[in-house]
Amino acid sequence: MLKTIAVLVLLSTPAMASVENDVSALVQKMADEVIVKIVESNASPEVKIQAMRIIFDTYADMETVSRFVLGQHWRSADRETREQFVDVFTNSIVHTWTRRFLEFAQPAMVFRFDVTRTHTSPDGRDVFVTTLVGAGDQGNPVTIMWRFSNRAPFRLVDIIVEGVSMAMTYRNEYAAILSRNNGDIAHLMEEIRSKTPPPPPAARTRGGTTGTRTRAMPADVKLFQ
């Protein structure tokens, strides 16, 4: 009881607001890097994928995400298998999100990334930053919530698109694959590699930001594939 009260008191202090501000600023910094290095860059698709990998390595805790999506199979895996899975899984996500953000790398398309709310979970373990992501001032931007662990260094542990959790989506998909293959993580990694999208086609040179196109990011589980 006293522990619960202590947690509630802690969450009501100015420290919580400070952490939320820090995480919100971190998300904005991450978004700025995506805009400069992915959306607005004229670099090759391969270079953009490398840039996105660096962004994920910098801002996301992919080991924690990997541990969650593998569930009980993580505990039975040896160190080498875990490291291989983290690398394969991260590579797949990097390719997927590079392609998604490049959908906005079109001439006269304005990329929109607005932070609308930041809040701490009731148990104090996570900080959620809600954003609107889309193209231009028209159309329907997609609501994306970035979940960060509430401990320094703050790291991204999930991306929730229109209420759909990336981590939970992969956990369910991989659990089904592992169940069909006697928990064989090596087989799962081969399936992930086979589904990893190829490098995206080179984007056309952006021709300014005066016009708008209202193409929106798909808001379903295909976003994670």
Backbone as CSV, one residue per row, in Angstrom:
resi,resn,N_x,N_y,N_z,CA_x,CA_y,CA_z,C_x,C_y,C_z
1,MET,0.822,-1.203,0.000,0.000,0.000,0.000,0.860,1.259,0.000
2,LEU,1.856,1.267,0.913,2.744,2.422,0.974,3.533,2.595,-0.315
3,LYS,3.921,1.458,-0.933,4.649,1.518,-2.194,3.786,2.142,-3.279
4,THR,2.511,1.757,-3.302,1.588,2.311,-4.304,1.433,3.812,-4.126
5,ILE,1.289,4.239,-2.866,1.151,5.664,-2.594,2.411,6.421,-3.017
6,ALA,3.565,5.808,-2.737,4.827,6.449,-3.105,4.935,6.640,-4.608
7,VAL,4.489,5.630,-5.363,4.523,5.725,-6.821,3.612,6.830,-7.307
8,LEU,2.410,6.922,-6.724,1.458,7.952,-7.137,1.986,9.343,-6.826
9,VAL,2.641,9.488,-5.681,3.229,10.772,-5.329,4.333,11.147,-6.303
10,LEU,5.157,10.160,-6.639,6.253,10.403,-7.585,5.722,10.854,-8.931
11,LEU,4.636,10.212,-9.388,4.087,10.546,-10.693,3.451,11.924,-10.716
12,SER,3.160,12.478,-9.554,2.512,13.790,-9.510,3.515,14.921,-9.321
13,THR,4.780,14.594,-9.227,5.799,15.608,-8.989,6.248,16.247,-10.291
14,PRO,6.922,17.399,-10.179,7.452,18.055,-11.381,8.446,17.188,-12.136
15,ALA,9.019,16.181,-11.469,9.970,15.295,-12.145,9.323,14.587,-13.310
16,MET,8.054,14.202,-13.144,7.359,13.513,-14.224,7.216,14.423,-15.443
17,ALA,6.856,15.685,-15.200,6.721,16.636,-16.301,8.049,16.843,-16.998
18,SER,9.119,16.861,-16.233,10.450,17.037,-16.808,10.812,15.872,-17.715
19,VAL,10.527,14.656,-17.255,10.813,13.471,-18.055,9.983,13.487,-19.334
20,GLU,8.717,13.828,-19.208,7.841,13.864,-20.381,8.352,14.880,-21.403
21,ASN,8.811,16.024,-20.932,9.376,17.025,-21.835,10.627,16.497,-22.526
22,ASP,11.459,15.791,-21.764,12.690,15.238,-22.336,12.379,14.210,-23.420
23,VAL,11.413,13.333,-23.148,11.073,12.286,-24.116,10.403,12.897,-25.341
24,SER,9.542,13.877,-25.130,8.905,14.558,-26.257,9.950,15.206,-27.156
25,ALA,10.950,15.841,-26.548,12.033,16.463,-27.319,12.840,15.406,-28.058
26,LEU,12.997,14.247,-27.439,13.734,13.157,-28.072,13.003,12.657,-29.318
27,VAL,11.680,12.540,-29.216,10.888,12.118,-30.371,10.986,13.139,-31.494
28,GLN,10.930,14.413,-31.149,11.046,15.450,-32.174,12.413,15.423,-32.838
29,LYS,13.454,15.179,-32.042,14.802,15.077,-32.606,14.897,13.890,-33.549
30,MET,14.310,12.771,-33.150,14.294,11.588,-34.006,13.555,11.878,-35.320
31,ALA,12.419,12.562,-35.205,11.647,12.906,-36.399,12.434,13.820,-37.323
32,ASP,13.156,14.789,-36.750,13.969,15.700,-37.562,15.022,14.926,-38.347
33,GLU,15.610,13.915,-37.717,16.614,13.105,-38.413,15.979,12.309,-39.546
34,VAL,14.785,11.784,-39.303,14.085,11.044,-40.353,13.777,11.954,-41.531
35,ILE,13.329,13.164,-41.248,12.988,14.105,-42.311,14.223,14.456,-43.144
36,VAL,15.327,14.776,-42.460,16.532,15.210,-43.159,17.213,14.050,-43.887
37,LYS,17.321,12.908,-43.231,18.119,11.808,-43.766,17.327,10.828,-44.626
38,ILE,16.006,10.823,-44.495,15.191,9.871,-45.248,14.243,10.590,-46.201
39,VAL,13.350,11.400,-45.655,12.281,11.992,-46.468,12.815,13.013,-47.462
40,GLU,13.657,13.918,-47.023,14.105,15.010,-47.885,15.471,14.783,-48.512
41,SER,16.119,13.694,-48.187,17.460,13.429,-48.717,17.398,12.929,-50.157
42,ASN,18.414,13.287,-50.941,18.544,12.785,-52.308,19.528,11.619,-52.383
43,ALA,19.873,11.058,-51.232,20.793,9.923,-51.196,20.127,8.686,-51.791
44,SER,20.935,7.682,-52.076,20.419,6.439,-52.645,19.594,5.693,-51.602
45,PRO,18.698,4.789,-52.044,17.912,3.996,-51.095,18.787,3.225,-50.108
46,GLU,19.906,2.705,-50.589,20.797,1.945,-49.706,21.350,2.826,-48.590
47,VAL,21.730,4.052,-48.938,22.257,4.982,-47.940,21.166,5.353,-46.939
48,LYS,19.948,5.506,-47.421,18.839,5.845,-46.530,18.542,4.702,-45.563
49,ILE,18.654,3.477,-46.036,18.461,2.329,-45.148,19.532,2.318,-44.061
50,GLN,20.767,2.605,-44.437,21.845,2.681,-43.458,21.573,3.789,-42.436
51,ALA,21.053,4.914,-42.923,20.737,6.026,-42.019,19.620,5.638,-41.057
52,MET,18.615,4.924,-41.560,17.514,4.499,-40.703,17.993,3.488,-39.669
53,ARG,18.932,2.622,-40.049,19.476,1.669,-39.083,20.166,2.411,-37.939
54,ILE,20.902,3.459,-38.272,21.571,4.252,-37.243,20.546,4.920,-36.328
55,ILE,19.449,5.397,-36.913,18.391,6.033,-36.119,17.799,5.037,-35.136
56,PHE,17.493,3.825,-35.607,16.939,2.808,-34.710,17.952,2.402,-33.649
57,ASP,19.207,2.254,-34.049,20.236,1.879,-33.080,20.406,2.955,-32.011
58,THR,20.157,4.191,-32.390,20.337,5.312,-31.471,19.156,5.485,-30.527
59,TYR,17.943,5.384,-31.058,16.760,5.748,-30.277,15.958,4.560,-29.743
60,ALA,16.126,3.385,-30.305,15.292,2.243,-29.907,16.086,1.215,-29.114
61,ASP,15.405,0.549,-28.199,16.002,-0.554,-27.447,15.536,-1.845,-28.109
62,MET,16.225,-2.222,-29.180,15.778,-3.360,-29.969,15.972,-4.697,-29.254
63,GLU,16.877,-4.745,-28.295,17.012,-5.987,-27.519,15.768,-6.213,-26.656
64,THR,15.277,-5.146,-26.037,14.063,-5.264,-25.234,12.869,-5.647,-26.104
65,VAL,12.755,-5.021,-27.278,11.653,-5.351,-28.185,11.778,-6.794,-28.651
66,SER,12.976,-7.215,-28.986,13.196,-8.591,-29.450,12.834,-9.594,-28.362
67,ARG,13.219,-9.292,-27.139,12.898,-10.181,-26.019,11.386,-10.317,-25.866
68,PHE,10.672,-9.211,-26.044,9.212,-9.256,-25.914,8.575,-10.064,-27.041
69,VAL,9.002,-9.832,-28.281,8.341,-10.508,-29.395,8.635,-12.008,-29.418
70,LEU,9.774,-12.427,-28.879,10.075,-13.861,-28.820,9.454,-14.539,-27.607
71,GLY,9.115,-13.777,-26.584,8.478,-14.357,-25.415,9.329,-15.430,-24.760
72,GLN,8.724,-16.566,-24.457,9.429,-17.644,-23.759,10.595,-18.201,-24.561
73,HIS,10.563,-18.043,-25.871,11.642,-18.575,-26.702,12.949,-17.801,-26.511
74,TRP,12.837,-16.541,-26.080,14.046,-15.764,-25.798,14.822,-16.393,-24.646
75,ARG,14.115,-16.832,-23.630,14.771,-17.389,-22.447,15.544,-18.667,-22.763
76,SER,15.047,-19.439,-23.726,15.709,-20.707,-24.053,16.802,-20.552,-25.103
77,ALA,16.900,-19.369,-25.713,17.903,-19.146,-26.760,19.259,-18.817,-26.151
78,ASP,20.338,-19.271,-26.810,21.665,-18.922,-26.328,22.022,-17.501,-26.767
79,ARG,23.134,-16.999,-26.278,23.520,-15.611,-26.534,23.701,-15.331,-28.018
80,GLU,24.336,-16.240,-28.737,24.577,-16.030,-30.158,23.267,-15.940,-30.932
81,THR,22.323,-16.824,-30.607,21.025,-16.804,-31.289,20.288,-15.513,-30.991
82,ARG,20.340,-15.068,-29.747,19.682,-13.809,-29.398,20.260,-12.648,-30.196
83,GLU,21.573,-12.584,-30.270,22.216,-11.489,-31.000,21.854,-11.526,-32.479
84,GLN,21.821,-12.733,-33.053,21.451,-12.869,-34.453,20.014,-12.429,-34.678
85,PHE,19.136,-12.817,-33.759,17.727,-12.441,-33.921,17.552,-10.933,-33.844
86,VAL,18.197,-10.296,-32.871,18.086,-8.840,-32.748,18.511,-8.170,-34.048
87,ASP,19.590,-8.638,-34.655,20.094,-8.041,-35.890,19.123,-8.262,-37.044
88,VAL,18.630,-9.498,-37.203,17.706,-9.811,-38.298,16.395,-9.052,-38.128
89,PHE,15.875,-9.049,-36.917,14.612,-8.371,-36.627,14.739,-6.864,-36.851
90,THR,15.811,-6.275,-36.353,16.024,-4.844,-36.542,16.150,-4.494,-38.017
91,ASN,16.879,-5.308,-38.753,17.050,-5.067,-40.185,15.706,-5.064,-40.907
92,SER,14.828,-5.990,-40.534,13.511,-6.046,-41.155,12.702,-4.788,-40.868
93,ILE,12.721,-4.349,-39.617,11.977,-3.147,-39.244,12.548,-1.912,-39.931
94,VAL,13.860,-1.837,-40.012,14.516,-0.700,-40.668,14.078,-0.594,-42.131
95,HIS,14.080,-1.715,-42.842,13.645,-1.713,-44.241,12.184,-1.285,-44.357
96,THR,11.346,-1.816,-43.474,9.922,-1.500,-43.529,9.661,-0.018,-43.304
97,TRP,10.257,0.550,-42.260,9.985,1.951,-41.960,10.665,2.904,-42.939
98,THR,11.767,2.490,-43.531,12.368,3.309,-44.581,11.407,3.434,-45.750
99,ARG,10.830,2.323,-46.146,9.863,2.354,-47.255,8.660,3.216,-46.910
100,ARG,8.150,3.087,-45.697,6.958,3.848,-45.321,7.219,5.350,-45.341
101,PHE,8.341,5.764,-44.781,8.623,7.201,-44.764,8.956,7.727,-46.154
102,LEU,9.502,6.876,-47.022,9.803,7.323,-48.377,8.536,7.543,-49.200
103,GLU,7.406,7.068,-48.711,6.150,7.367,-49.397,5.870,8.868,-49.391
104,PHE,6.513,9.576,-48.473,6.339,11.023,-48.403,7.415,11.776,-49.179
105,ALA,8.395,11.059,-49.726,9.503,11.702,-50.443,9.118,11.908,-51.895
106,GLN,8.112,12.713,-52.115,7.603,12.973,-53.446,7.644,14.467,-53.729
107,PRO,7.715,14.838,-55.003,7.738,16.269,-55.339,6.519,17.001,-54.788
108,ALA,6.752,18.178,-54.263,5.694,19.075,-53.790,4.867,18.460,-52.660
109,MET,5.381,17.465,-51.987,4.659,16.877,-50.867,5.250,17.389,-49.557
110,VAL,4.398,17.864,-48.689,4.833,18.390,-47.399,4.661,17.300,-46.353
111,PHE,5.735,16.957,-45.668,5.683,15.924,-44.645,5.288,16.551,-43.314
112,ARG,4.312,15.962,-42.671,3.796,16.502,-41.411,4.105,15.542,-40.270
113,PHE,4.707,16.082,-39.207,4.983,15.306,-38.001,4.762,16.224,-36.815
114,ASP,3.614,16.081,-36.163,3.247,16.982,-35.075,3.079,16.208,-33.773
115,VAL,3.770,16.632,-32.734,3.576,16.065,-31.401,2.329,16.703,-30.795
116,THR,1.361,15.873,-30.393,0.097,16.393,-29.877,-0.091,16.158,-28.381
117,ARG,0.575,15.129,-27.844,0.398,14.840,-26.417,1.532,13.951,-25.916
118,THR,1.916,14.155,-24.668,2.883,13.280,-24.005,2.347,12.937,-22.625
119,HIS,2.341,11.649,-22.296,1.847,11.259,-20.974,2.588,10.032,-20.463
120,THR,2.577,9.875,-19.159,3.221,8.744,-18.504,2.165,7.689,-18.177
121,SER,2.523,6.417,-18.328,1.593,5.336,-18.020,1.248,5.354,-16.532
122,PRO,0.085,4.822,-16.155,-0.319,4.830,-14.738,0.698,4.192,-13.804
123,ASP,1.408,3.164,-14.285,2.397,2.511,-13.420,3.756,3.205,-13.446
124,GLY,3.878,4.248,-14.265,5.112,5.021,-14.304,6.248,4.390,-15.086
125,ARG,5.980,3.264,-15.743,7.072,2.542,-16.407,7.372,3.065,-17.805
126,ASP,6.393,3.705,-18.435,6.571,4.129,-19.826,6.088,5.545,-20.039
127,VAL,6.647,6.187,-21.066,6.204,7.506,-21.500,5.736,7.387,-22.941
128,PHE,4.536,7.881,-23.223,3.949,7.788,-24.551,3.889,9.179,-25.182
129,VAL,4.392,9.270,-26.407,4.334,10.525,-27.156,3.433,10.305,-28.365
130,THR,2.324,11.023,-28.392,1.367,10.891,-29.487,1.672,11.916,-30.567
131,THR,1.687,11.461,-31.830,1.987,12.351,-32.953,0.984,12.149,-34.072
132,LEU,0.860,13.148,-34.905,0.099,13.054,-36.144,1.103,13.066,-37.286
133,VAL,1.055,12.034,-38.116,2.001,11.899,-39.214,1.226,11.794,-40.515
134,GLY,1.602,12.597,-41.489,0.903,12.563,-42.765,1.543,13.484,-43.765
135,ALA,0.792,13.790,-44.818,1.301,14.622,-45.898,0.394,15.824,-46.089
136,GLY,0.973,16.981,-45.960,0.235,18.193,-46.251,-0.768,18.569,-45.173
137,ASP,-1.535,19.603,-45.455,-2.521,20.115,-44.508,-3.898,19.509,-44.721
138,GLN,-4.051,18.707,-45.749,-5.337,18.109,-46.038,-5.246,16.597,-45.819
139,GLY,-6.351,15.929,-45.986,-6.348,14.490,-45.805,-6.410,14.128,-44.331
140,ASN,-6.190,12.879,-44.032,-6.278,12.387,-42.667,-4.927,11.866,-42.196
141,PRO,-4.218,12.622,-41.378,-2.944,12.138,-40.852,-3.165,10.942,-39.940
142,VAL,-2.151,10.138,-39.808,-2.223,8.929,-39.002,-1.727,9.233,-37.595
143,THR,-2.428,8.700,-36.613,-2.000,8.856,-35.226,-0.985,7.767,-34.882
144,ILE,0.216,8.175,-34.540,1.268,7.233,-34.146,1.733,7.585,-32.738
145,MET,1.699,6.585,-31.869,2.142,6.770,-30.494,3.483,6.069,-30.306
146,TRP,4.458,6.803,-29.811,5.806,6.290,-29.600,5.969,5.985,-28.118
147,ARG,6.206,4.729,-27.795,6.321,4.312,-26.397,7.789,4.197,-25.999
148,PHE,8.170,4.971,-25.000,9.547,4.966,-24.507,9.580,4.424,-23.078
149,SER,10.641,3.707,-22.745,10.827,3.268,-21.372,11.130,4.489,-20.503
150,ASN,10.558,4.510,-19.310,10.715,5.660,-18.423,11.927,5.477,-17.510
151,ARG,13.057,5.298,-18.135,14.316,5.238,-17.394,15.440,5.656,-18.346
152,ALA,16.397,6.344,-17.790,17.494,6.838,-18.619,18.472,5.705,-18.936
153,PRO,18.988,5.658,-20.158,18.620,6.537,-21.275,17.278,6.109,-21.864
154,PHE,16.385,7.064,-22.088,15.064,6.759,-22.601,15.174,6.153,-24.004
155,ARG,14.538,4.994,-24.199,14.633,4.315,-25.488,13.256,3.844,-25.955
156,LEU,13.070,3.888,-27.249,11.818,3.474,-27.873,11.640,1.962,-27.753
157,VAL,10.454,1.533,-27.271,10.199,0.101,-27.112,8.946,-0.362,-27.855
158,ASP,8.206,0.554,-28.434,7.047,0.157,-29.242,6.574,1.342,-30.063
159,ILE,5.939,1.030,-31.194,5.310,2.038,-32.043,3.868,1.591,-32.234
160,ILE,2.929,2.434,-31.857,1.513,2.083,-31.886,0.830,2.942,-32.940
161,VAL,0.375,2.305,-34.004,-0.220,3.020,-35.138,-1.730,2.830,-35.125
162,GLU,-2.448,3.930,-34.909,-3.912,3.883,-34.840,-4.371,2.771,-33.903
163,GLY,-3.707,2.650,-32.764,-4.098,1.676,-31.759,-3.508,0.295,-31.931
164,VAL,-2.763,0.062,-33.023,-2.169,-1.255,-33.283,-0.702,-1.231,-32.854
165,SER,-0.340,-2.099,-31.909,1.019,-2.166,-31.388,1.923,-2.952,-32.327
166,MET,3.042,-2.338,-32.723,4.012,-3.030,-33.556,4.566,-4.244,-32.825
167,ALA,4.946,-4.056,-31.565,5.554,-5.146,-30.797,4.590,-6.314,-30.641
168,MET,3.332,-6.023,-30.313,2.351,-7.098,-30.135,2.030,-7.782,-31.456
169,THR,1.998,-7.013,-32.537,1.736,-7.594,-33.853,2.802,-8.624,-34.206
170,TYR,4.062,-8.239,-34.023,5.157,-9.173,-34.310,5.156,-10.341,-33.330
171,ARG,4.855,-10.109,-32.073,4.837,-11.184,-31.080,3.826,-12.266,-31.492
172,ASN,2.639,-11.842,-31.899,1.609,-12.805,-32.304,1.998,-13.541,-33.583
173,GLU,2.544,-12.787,-34.547,2.944,-13.410,-35.808,4.069,-14.419,-35.590
174,TYR,5.070,-14.039,-34.821,6.217,-14.919,-34.612,5.862,-16.112,-33.731
175,ALA,4.952,-15.927,-32.786,4.522,-17.042,-31.948,3.875,-18.127,-32.798
176,ALA,3.091,-17.718,-33.797,2.442,-18.684,-34.679,3.474,-19.438,-35.514
177,ILE,4.472,-18.717,-36.023,5.517,-19.356,-36.826,6.322,-20.335,-35.977
178,LEU,6.688,-19.907,-34.778,7.464,-20.768,-33.889,6.654,-22.002,-33.469
179,SER,5.367,-21.819,-33.269,4.520,-22.942,-32.880,4.457,-23.996,-33.976
180,ARG,4.461,-23.552,-35.216,4.400,-24.489,-36.353,5.732,-25.188,-36.592
181,ASN,6.803,-24.634,-36.025,8.145,-25.154,-36.328,8.925,-25.534,-35.069
182,ASN,8.210,-26.018,-34.077,8.837,-26.541,-32.854,9.775,-25.547,-32.176
183,GLY,9.416,-24.273,-32.231,10.209,-23.259,-31.552,11.557,-22.980,-32.179
184,ASP,11.708,-23.301,-33.455,12.986,-23.145,-34.143,13.210,-21.677,-34.515
185,ILE,14.049,-20.980,-33.749,14.305,-19.565,-33.999,15.072,-19.370,-35.299
186,ALA,15.931,-20.312,-35.650,16.673,-20.210,-36.909,15.707,-20.191,-38.091
187,HIS,14.682,-21.033,-38.025,13.672,-21.045,-39.095,12.920,-19.715,-39.132
188,LEU,12.584,-19.186,-37.946,11.898,-17.893,-37.887,12.744,-16.811,-38.532
189,MET,14.037,-16.797,-38.254,14.907,-15.773,-38.833,14.961,-15.882,-40.347
190,GLU,14.936,-17.103,-40.869,14.912,-17.284,-42.323,13.625,-16.721,-42.912
191,GLU,12.520,-16.932,-42.216,11.244,-16.383,-42.693,11.273,-14.854,-42.671
192,ILE,11.847,-14.297,-41.618,11.942,-12.831,-41.530,12.799,-12.293,-42.671
193,ARG,13.930,-12.950,-42.924,14.799,-12.511,-44.028,14.069,-12.580,-45.362
194,SER,13.290,-13.631,-45.556,12.592,-13.802,-46.836,11.502,-12.755,-47.030
195,LYS,10.983,-12.218,-45.919,9.920,-11.214,-45.995,10.446,-9.789,-45.919
196,THR,11.740,-9.641,-45.654,12.301,-8.300,-45.565,12.208,-7.619,-46.917
197,PRO,11.571,-6.463,-46.991,11.387,-5.798,-48.282,12.721,-5.459,-48.926
198,PRO,12.764,-5.449,-50.254,13.989,-5.013,-50.939,14.177,-3.519,-50.757
199,PRO,15.360,-3.004,-51.084,15.569,-1.553,-50.977,14.506,-0.817,-51.774
200,PRO,13.991,0.279,-51.256,12.957,1.028,-51.957,13.511,1.658,-53.216
201,PRO,12.651,1.924,-54.204,13.126,2.596,-55.416,13.563,4.006,-55.105
202,ALA,14.471,4.513,-55.911,14.960,5.876,-55.697,13.803,6.851,-55.797
203,ALA,13.724,7.750,-54.829,12.644,8.729,-54.820,12.924,9.818,-55.840
204,ARG,11.856,10.360,-56.398,12.017,11.497,-57.291,12.459,12.716,-56.501
205,THR,13.219,13.591,-57.163,13.710,14.791,-56.498,12.541,15.642,-56.047
206,ARG,12.613,16.064,-54.796,11.553,16.909,-54.274,11.628,18.284,-54.926
207,GLY,10.466,18.782,-55.322,10.456,20.024,-56.073,9.930,21.205,-55.313
208,GLY,10.066,21.233,-54.002,9.586,22.367,-53.232,8.501,21.942,-52.274
209,THR,7.996,22.898,-51.515,7.012,22.570,-50.494,5.778,23.446,-50.570
210,THR,5.476,23.978,-51.763,4.333,24.867,-51.854,3.047,24.105,-52.078
211,GLY,3.119,22.984,-52.776,1.912,22.214,-53.030,1.744,21.126,-52.012
212,THR,0.601,20.447,-52.065,0.368,19.334,-51.160,-0.254,18.183,-51.915
213,ARG,0.035,16.980,-51.403,-0.645,15.791,-51.890,-1.109,15.063,-50.652
214,THR,-2.258,14.457,-50.696,-2.892,13.975,-49.480,-2.780,12.476,-49.322
215,ARG,-1.720,11.898,-49.845,-1.482,10.483,-49.643,-1.111,10.236,-48.194
216,ALA,-1.816,9.335,-47.513,-1.577,9.091,-46.102,-0.907,7.741,-45.887
217,MET,-0.152,7.651,-44.801,0.474,6.379,-44.446,-0.590,5.367,-44.099
218,PRO,-0.532,4.137,-44.623,-1.521,3.125,-44.305,-1.557,2.866,-42.797
219,ALA,-2.747,2.798,-42.231,-2.876,2.633,-40.782,-3.397,1.243,-40.450
220,ASP,-2.645,0.210,-40.830,-3.028,-1.153,-40.484,-1.777,-1.967,-40.263
221,VAL,-1.927,-3.255,-40.022,-0.762,-4.075,-39.699,0.207,-4.185,-40.867
222,LYS,-0.226,-3.870,-42.078,0.693,-3.895,-43.213,1.814,-2.890,-43.039
223,LEU,1.587,-1.927,-42.158,2.630,-0.938,-41.873,3.861,-1.602,-41.310
224,PHE,3.700,-2.773,-40.712,4.803,-3.448,-40.071,5.389,-4.534,-40.960
225,GLN,5.008,-4.614,-42.224,5.471,-5.692,-43.091,6.164,-5.120,-44.311
